[in-house]
Amino acid sequence: MAIYGDDSTIQEIQTAHRLKLAKFWEIEKGMRILEIGCGQGDTTVVLAHLVGETGFVHGVDIATADYGSPITLGQAASHLKASKLGQQIQMDLAVDVLSDDIEFAEKSFDVVVLSHCSWYFQSADQLAAVLKKARKWGRTLCFAEWDARVTSIEQYPHFLAVLIQAQYEAFKETSISNIRTLFTVEDIKEIVSHTGWQIQREDSIYSPELQDGEWEVGFTLHDYAMELAAVDGIPSKLVNLIQSEVTLLTTITTEGSIKPMSTYVLKGN
Protein backbone atom coordinates (compact mmCIF):
# COMPACT_ATOMS: atom_id res chain seq x y z
CA MET A 1 0.00 0.00 0.00
CA ALA A 2 1.03 3.58 -0.64
CA ILE A 3 1.99 5.21 2.67
CA TYR A 4 1.49 8.90 3.43
CA GLY A 5 4.58 10.12 5.25
CA ASP A 6 7.08 7.83 6.92
CA ASP A 7 4.85 6.11 9.49
CA SER A 8 3.23 2.85 8.33
CA THR A 9 1.42 2.20 11.63
CA ILE A 10 -2.00 3.28 10.38
CA GLN A 11 -1.76 1.10 7.29
CA GLU A 12 -0.54 -1.88 9.28
CA ILE A 13 -3.61 -1.64 11.53
CA GLN A 14 -5.95 -1.29 8.55
CA THR A 15 -4.35 -4.28 6.79
CA ALA A 16 -4.53 -6.44 9.93
CA HIS A 17 -8.28 -5.78 10.06
CA ARG A 18 -8.74 -6.80 6.42
CA LEU A 19 -6.83 -10.00 7.10
CA LYS A 20 -9.43 -10.83 9.77
CA LEU A 21 -12.21 -10.30 7.23
CA ALA A 22 -10.50 -12.44 4.60
CA LYS A 23 -9.93 -15.22 7.14
CA PHE A 24 -13.65 -15.29 7.92
CA TRP A 25 -14.45 -15.35 4.19
CA GLU A 26 -12.05 -18.29 3.70
CA ILE A 27 -10.22 -16.73 0.75
CA GLU A 28 -7.98 -19.33 -0.88
CA LYS A 29 -5.14 -19.50 -3.39
CA GLY A 30 -6.18 -19.52 -7.03
CA MET A 31 -9.51 -17.74 -6.51
CA ARG A 32 -10.80 -15.18 -8.99
CA ILE A 33 -12.36 -12.26 -7.10
CA LEU A 34 -14.43 -9.25 -8.14
CA GLU A 35 -14.22 -6.50 -5.52
CA ILE A 36 -16.93 -3.85 -5.89
CA GLY A 37 -16.09 -0.58 -4.14
CA CYS A 38 -12.38 -1.28 -3.89
CA GLY A 39 -11.47 2.29 -2.93
CA GLN A 40 -7.75 2.73 -2.32
CA GLY A 41 -7.22 -1.02 -2.19
CA ASP A 42 -7.01 -1.77 1.53
CA THR A 43 -8.93 -5.01 1.05
CA THR A 44 -7.74 -5.53 -2.53
CA VAL A 45 -4.12 -6.01 -1.50
CA VAL A 46 -5.03 -8.56 1.18
CA LEU A 47 -7.16 -10.51 -1.27
CA ALA A 48 -4.37 -10.46 -3.87
CA HIS A 49 -1.86 -11.70 -1.31
CA LEU A 50 -4.12 -14.61 -0.34
CA VAL A 51 -5.12 -15.73 -3.84
CA GLY A 52 -1.47 -15.82 -4.85
CA GLU A 53 0.06 -15.84 -8.30
CA THR A 54 -2.53 -18.31 -9.60
CA GLY A 55 -5.42 -16.09 -8.51
CA PHE A 56 -6.74 -12.73 -9.64
CA VAL A 57 -8.48 -9.74 -8.02
CA HIS A 58 -10.42 -7.28 -10.16
CA GLY A 59 -11.30 -4.18 -8.16
CA VAL A 60 -13.81 -1.62 -9.44
CA ASP A 61 -14.97 1.65 -7.92
CA ILE A 62 -17.39 4.34 -9.07
CA ALA A 63 -15.09 7.08 -7.73
CA THR A 64 -12.67 8.84 -10.04
CA ALA A 65 -8.90 8.63 -9.82
CA ASP A 66 -8.62 12.02 -8.09
CA TYR A 67 -10.97 11.05 -5.23
CA GLY A 68 -9.49 10.46 -1.77
CA SER A 69 -7.07 12.12 0.60
CA PRO A 70 -4.21 12.35 1.47
CA ILE A 71 -3.58 9.66 -1.18
CA THR A 72 -5.97 9.55 -4.13
CA LEU A 73 -7.49 6.37 -5.50
CA GLY A 74 -5.45 6.76 -8.67
CA GLN A 75 -2.18 7.09 -6.77
CA ALA A 76 -3.02 4.08 -4.60
CA ALA A 77 -3.97 1.95 -7.61
CA SER A 78 -0.79 2.86 -9.49
CA HIS A 79 1.31 2.01 -6.44
CA LEU A 80 -0.34 -1.40 -6.04
CA LYS A 81 -0.03 -2.18 -9.73
CA ALA A 82 3.72 -1.51 -9.53
CA SER A 83 4.12 -3.75 -6.47
CA LYS A 84 5.02 -7.44 -6.46
CA LEU A 85 1.29 -8.21 -6.24
CA GLY A 86 0.54 -6.09 -9.30
CA GLN A 87 0.39 -9.01 -11.73
CA GLN A 88 -2.65 -10.45 -9.97
CA ILE A 89 -4.48 -7.12 -9.48
CA GLN A 90 -6.60 -5.00 -11.81
CA MET A 91 -8.18 -1.80 -10.45
CA ASP A 92 -10.64 0.12 -12.65
CA LEU A 93 -11.93 3.48 -11.39
CA ALA A 94 -14.92 5.62 -12.49
CA VAL A 95 -16.81 2.37 -13.12
CA ASP A 96 -20.55 2.18 -12.47
CA VAL A 97 -21.34 -1.52 -12.32
CA LEU A 98 -25.01 -0.74 -12.97
CA SER A 99 -24.17 0.70 -16.38
CA ASP A 100 -25.28 -1.36 -19.37
CA ASP A 101 -21.68 -1.18 -20.58
CA ILE A 102 -20.43 -3.19 -17.59
CA GLU A 103 -20.93 -6.92 -17.85
CA PHE A 104 -18.98 -10.05 -16.96
CA ALA A 105 -19.50 -13.63 -18.03
CA GLU A 106 -21.80 -15.67 -15.84
CA LYS A 107 -20.00 -17.12 -12.80
CA SER A 108 -16.67 -15.79 -14.05
CA PHE A 109 -15.65 -15.03 -10.44
CA ASP A 110 -15.41 -17.39 -7.51
CA VAL A 111 -16.13 -14.54 -5.09
CA VAL A 112 -17.77 -11.11 -5.17
CA VAL A 113 -16.53 -8.86 -2.34
CA LEU A 114 -18.03 -5.67 -0.91
CA SER A 115 -15.82 -4.50 1.96
CA HIS A 116 -16.65 -1.38 3.99
CA CYS A 117 -18.23 0.28 0.96
CA SER A 118 -22.02 -0.06 1.33
CA TRP A 119 -22.42 3.17 3.35
CA TYR A 120 -21.06 5.00 0.28
CA PHE A 121 -24.15 3.95 -1.69
CA GLN A 122 -26.83 6.58 -2.34
CA SER A 123 -29.73 4.33 -1.32
CA ALA A 124 -30.89 0.84 -0.43
CA ASP A 125 -32.25 0.49 -3.96
CA GLN A 126 -28.82 1.16 -5.44
CA LEU A 127 -27.15 -1.42 -3.19
CA ALA A 128 -29.85 -3.96 -4.01
CA ALA A 129 -29.42 -3.38 -7.73
CA VAL A 130 -25.66 -3.93 -7.51
CA LEU A 131 -26.02 -7.13 -5.48
CA LYS A 132 -28.68 -8.46 -7.84
CA LYS A 133 -26.54 -7.80 -10.92
CA ALA A 134 -23.44 -9.25 -9.28
CA ARG A 135 -25.39 -12.43 -8.46
CA LYS A 136 -24.82 -13.54 -12.05
CA TRP A 137 -21.07 -12.96 -11.93
CA GLY A 138 -19.97 -14.76 -8.79
CA ARG A 139 -20.56 -17.98 -6.89
CA THR A 140 -20.00 -16.56 -3.40
CA LEU A 141 -20.72 -13.20 -1.78
CA CYS A 142 -18.38 -11.83 0.89
CA PHE A 143 -19.63 -8.67 2.60
CA ALA A 144 -18.37 -6.42 5.40
CA GLU A 145 -19.67 -3.18 6.90
CA TRP A 146 -19.62 -1.40 10.24
CA ASP A 147 -21.98 -2.96 12.77
CA ALA A 148 -24.27 -0.25 14.19
CA ARG A 149 -25.18 -2.47 17.14
CA VAL A 150 -23.02 -0.66 19.69
CA THR A 151 -21.73 -3.01 22.39
CA SER A 152 -19.62 -0.64 24.50
CA ILE A 153 -19.81 3.02 25.48
CA GLU A 154 -16.47 3.67 23.75
CA GLN A 155 -18.09 2.80 20.41
CA TYR A 156 -20.95 5.24 20.90
CA PRO A 157 -19.12 8.35 19.54
CA HIS A 158 -18.38 6.52 16.28
CA PHE A 159 -22.02 5.53 15.93
CA LEU A 160 -23.31 9.00 16.82
CA ALA A 161 -20.98 10.64 14.29
CA VAL A 162 -22.23 8.27 11.59
CA LEU A 163 -25.86 8.90 12.54
CA ILE A 164 -25.39 12.69 12.37
CA GLN A 165 -23.86 12.44 8.91
CA ALA A 166 -26.55 10.03 7.68
CA GLN A 167 -29.33 12.42 8.74
CA TYR A 168 -28.20 15.36 6.63
CA GLU A 169 -26.99 13.12 3.82
CA ALA A 170 -30.58 11.89 3.44
CA PHE A 171 -31.47 15.29 1.98
CA LYS A 172 -28.78 15.23 -0.74
CA GLU A 173 -29.50 14.10 -4.29
CA THR A 174 -25.80 13.40 -4.88
CA SER A 175 -22.79 13.26 -2.57
CA ILE A 176 -19.09 12.48 -2.36
CA SER A 177 -19.15 11.85 1.40
CA ASN A 178 -17.85 8.72 3.10
CA ILE A 179 -21.26 8.05 4.65
CA ARG A 180 -24.30 8.51 2.42
CA THR A 181 -26.67 5.79 3.66
CA LEU A 182 -26.63 4.08 7.04
CA PHE A 183 -27.48 0.38 6.77
CA THR A 184 -28.05 -1.64 9.92
CA VAL A 185 -27.24 -5.34 10.08
CA GLU A 186 -30.90 -6.18 9.60
CA ASP A 187 -31.07 -3.88 6.56
CA ILE A 188 -28.06 -5.62 5.02
CA LYS A 189 -29.40 -9.11 5.66
CA GLU A 190 -32.76 -8.23 4.12
CA ILE A 191 -31.21 -6.67 1.02
CA VAL A 192 -28.79 -9.57 0.54
CA SER A 193 -31.56 -12.15 0.87
CA HIS A 194 -33.98 -10.31 -1.42
CA THR A 195 -31.37 -10.09 -4.19
CA GLY A 196 -30.98 -13.84 -4.52
CA TRP A 197 -28.08 -14.57 -2.18
CA GLN A 198 -28.35 -17.13 0.61
CA ILE A 199 -26.45 -16.17 3.78
CA GLN A 200 -24.39 -19.13 5.00
CA ARG A 201 -22.28 -17.58 7.77
CA GLU A 202 -22.24 -14.28 9.64
CA ASP A 203 -20.33 -12.75 12.52
CA SER A 204 -19.24 -9.48 14.11
CA ILE A 205 -15.50 -8.79 14.17
CA TYR A 206 -13.98 -6.24 16.53
CA SER A 207 -10.69 -4.49 15.72
CA PRO A 208 -10.29 -1.94 18.54
CA GLU A 209 -7.06 -0.49 17.14
CA LEU A 210 -8.75 0.88 14.00
CA GLN A 211 -8.68 4.68 13.76
CA ASP A 212 -11.95 5.06 11.83
CA GLY A 213 -14.04 6.00 14.86
CA GLU A 214 -11.74 8.91 15.68
CA TRP A 215 -11.67 9.96 12.02
CA GLU A 216 -15.46 10.05 11.70
CA VAL A 217 -15.89 11.97 14.95
CA GLY A 218 -13.30 14.54 13.92
CA PHE A 219 -14.80 14.89 10.45
CA THR A 220 -18.32 15.34 11.83
CA LEU A 221 -17.39 17.99 14.39
CA HIS A 222 -15.33 19.90 11.84
CA ASP A 223 -17.81 19.84 8.94
CA TYR A 224 -21.37 19.51 10.32
CA ALA A 225 -22.16 23.27 10.33
CA MET A 226 -21.00 23.69 6.73
CA GLU A 227 -22.92 20.57 5.68
CA LEU A 228 -26.15 21.77 7.30
CA ALA A 229 -25.82 25.19 5.67
CA ALA A 230 -25.37 23.60 2.25
CA VAL A 231 -28.38 21.26 2.39
CA ASP A 232 -31.66 22.56 0.96
CA GLY A 233 -35.02 21.59 2.42
CA ILE A 234 -33.88 20.17 5.74
CA PRO A 235 -36.52 20.92 8.43
CA SER A 236 -35.52 23.33 11.18
CA LYS A 237 -36.51 20.79 13.84
CA LEU A 238 -34.09 18.28 12.36
CA VAL A 239 -31.35 20.93 12.26
CA ASN A 240 -31.95 21.59 15.96
CA LEU A 241 -31.87 17.86 16.70
CA ILE A 242 -28.58 17.43 14.87
CA GLN A 243 -27.10 20.38 16.72
CA SER A 244 -28.13 18.75 20.01
CA GLU A 245 -26.51 15.51 18.89
CA VAL A 246 -23.33 17.39 18.02
CA THR A 247 -23.30 18.92 21.51
CA LEU A 248 -23.67 15.43 22.97
CA LEU A 249 -20.92 14.10 20.70
CA THR A 250 -18.59 16.91 21.78
CA THR A 251 -19.26 16.16 25.44
CA ILE A 252 -18.75 12.41 25.32
CA THR A 253 -15.58 12.65 23.24
CA THR A 254 -13.95 15.03 25.72
CA GLU A 255 -14.87 12.80 28.65
CA GLY A 256 -13.90 9.37 27.31
CA SER A 257 -12.03 7.37 24.71
CA ILE A 258 -13.22 6.59 21.17
CA LYS A 259 -13.25 3.08 19.79
CA PRO A 260 -14.51 1.92 16.39
CA MET A 261 -17.70 -0.03 15.97
CA SER A 262 -17.36 -3.70 15.21
CA THR A 263 -17.63 -4.96 11.63
CA TYR A 264 -20.52 -7.15 10.48
CA VAL A 265 -19.36 -9.84 8.08
CA LEU A 266 -21.26 -12.40 6.06
CA LYS A 267 -20.59 -15.09 3.50
CA GLY A 268 -23.28 -16.37 1.19
CA ASN A 269 -23.95 -18.06 -2.10
N, C-alpha and C positions, 0 to 999 in steps of 0.2 A: 504494500500500500504506500501511496505517496504520503509523506509526513510533513506537516507544517512546522517549521522550526527544527530544533535539534532533539526535542524530547519525544520519544516514541511511546511513552507510558499510556497516553490516551488510546492510541491505536491498539496497543497490546491488550488493553481491557476490552475494547470493542470486539477484537478478533476472538478473544477467549469466550465471550458471550456467544458469538456466532458458531463457535465450535460446539458449544452445548446444544444449540438448536440442531445442528447437522447430526450430532450423535443421536438425538431423539428421532430424527427423520430417517436414520439408518442409511445415510448416503454411502455408496460403495464404489469401488474402483470400476471404471469402464462405463459408468452411467452417462447418459445424455440428458442434460438438464436445461430447461427453459426457465430463466428467472425473470419474472415480470416485476418491474419497479426496482431495478438493480441499483439505482442511485450511483454513489461513488464506488460501489463494489465491495463494501464491507463483507457482505455474505458471499458475493461472487468469488472472491479469492479463496475463501474457505472451501466452497464447493469444488473449485478447480483443483485445489490441493488434494481433496479426498477422492475425486474421480480419477486422478492420475493422468498419465500420458495417453492412456487408452480411452479416456472419457472426454467429454466436451460440455462446456457451459456457455449458453447463449443468453446474455443479459440484454434486456430491452428496457427503456425508460422513456416516458413521454416528455420529460424535461429536456431542454436544449443543452448544448455543450457548455454554455456560459453560466448555467445555473449552479448554485452552491457556493459556499464560503467557509473557510478561507481558501480551500482548494475546489475548483470547479469540477463538474462531472467530466468535462472533456479532458482536463489535466489528469484526473484520477484514472480515466480509461486509458489514456496514452501511456501512463506510467505502468499500469498492469500489463498492457499489451507488450511492453518492452521488457517485462520481467521474465524469469525462467518459467513461469506458468502461462505466459502469453500464447503459446501454441495451442493451448486447450481452452482459450477464452475468446469469445467475440462479444463486444459491447456495442449496441446500436442505440443512439440517443435520438430524441425528437421522433419517437415511434409511438403512434397510437394503435394499440393492438386491436381496437374496435374498427379501425379503418378497413374498408373493403380491399385495400391494397395489401393488407397484412394477412397472410395465410401460411400455414405449415401443413405438411402431409399428416394424415390421420395417424395418431399414435407414434409420431416421429421422435418423441421424447419419453424417456422413462419416468421423468419427474417434472412437474411444474411447481415452481417455488414462488411464493409471495412472502417476503420477509420484511417486517416493519415498514410496510408501504401502504397498507389499506387506509390509514387515516389521511393520506394525501388525496384520496379519491373525492370527487365532488359530491357524490351521493351514493346511497345504497344501490340504486338502480345501475349506476355505472359499475360498481364492484360486481354486482350480479351478472351484468352483461359480459364482463371480462372473464369471470369464472366459467360461465356457460360456454363461451367460445373456446376457452382453453381446454375444456373437457374433451374436445375432439383430438387435441394435440398430445396429451400426456396420459400415462397410465396411472400415475400417482400424484396426489396434491399434497404439498408440504407448505404449511401456513404458519406465520408467527406475527403477533401484534401485542402491544401493551395490554395487560390485563387490568381493567378498570375496577376490579374487585379488590379494593384496598384492604390489606391484611395487617398493616401496622401504621401507627400515627406518623412515622417518618416518611411514609409513602404519600400521605395526604397532600402535601404541597404540590407534588408532581401531578396528582389527579386534579386538584383544584385549578392549577395553571392550564391544564388541557381543557377542562370544562369551560373556563373563561374564554379561551380562544375559540372553542367550538360554538359558543353562543353567538359571538359576533360574526363568525365565519358563515353561519347559517343564512345571513342576509346578503351574502356576496354571490353574484352570478358566476364570477370567475375568481381565481386566487392562485397565488404562488406560495402560499404559506405551508409550513410543515404539517399543520393540523387543519384539515378542512372539514372532515366528518368524523365524529366520535362514534365508533362501533364498540358496543359491549361484547362480551363473550357470547351471550345469548343471540345477539344480532348476527355475529359471525357464523355461529353454528346454523342458524336458520337460513342465511343466505347460501352457505356452502351446500346444505342439504337440498334446498330448492333449485339449485343449479345442476343437479345430477350427480354430485359427489356423495359418496358414503363415508362418513367419518369412522375410522378404525381405531385410532388412538388419540388421546388428548392429555394435556398436562399443563401445569403452570410452573415456569422456570424462573428462579430468582437469581439475579446477578447484582448484588448490592453495590459493587464497585463502579457500575456504570454511571457516567456523568450526566445522562440525559435528563434526569429530574432537575438537577441544578440548572442545566441549560434552558429548559422550558420555563422554569420559574423566572430566571433572569430575563428571558425574552419577553415574557408576559408583562412583568413589571415595567420594563423599559418602553414597550410599544403599545400598551393597551389604550392609552389616551389618544394617540395618533390613529389607531385602528378604529376606535369608536367615532372619532370625528370624520373619518373618511367613508363610513358606511351610511348609505341612504336608507331611510324607512325604518330604522330600528326604533321601537317604542321607547318613550322616555322612562317608563317603569322598568324596562329591561336594562337600560343604561344605568339607572340607579342601583339595580340589583347587582350588576357587574361591578360597579364601583364599590359596593359593600363587600363583594367577594374579594376584590383586590385589596381592600383594607384588611380583611381577614388573612389573606395570603401574606401580606407584608408582616403582620403580627406573628403568625406562626413560623415564618422563616427566620425571624430575628430571635425567636425563643428556642428553637430546636434545630436539629439536623435535617437534611433532605436526602432521602433515598429514592431510587427509581421504583416505579411499579414493577411487578413481576411481568413476565411475558407468557401469554397464552399461546400454546403450540398445538397443532393437530396434524395428523397424517390420515389421508383418505384415498379412496380409489373409486 
